[in-house]
Amino acid sequence: MGFRLPSILFSVKQILRTQSISGRSQSSVPKGHITVYVGEIQRTRFLVPISYLNHPSFLDLLRRAEEEFGFSHPTGGLTIPCKEEAFIDVTSRLHTS
């Protein structure tokens, strides 16, 4: 099983580019952060530092998103199909490291 890091990062860049083109207000997203929608049924919006994109735990979440949605995310932003509690657990560990 190999890593598909380039395709995951390309996906994130493509989504971010789509958000910019669509005319959404980027002023509500601080510089150096991205918007991520998390949840299996109901989605909750989170702002996460771009630095998380390189962390193995966060990359695992991105792989899940790629498997479920490919490059077409229903919210127009990066959507991660996991329980909100699991996402908070991963990101809180990243925040402390």
Secondary structure, DSSP 8 states (H G I E B T S, - for coil): ----HHHHHHHHHHHHHHHHHTT---TTS-TTEEEEEE-SSS-EEEEEEGGGGGSHHHHHHHHHHHHHHTT--TTSSEEE-S-HHHHHHHHHHHHH-
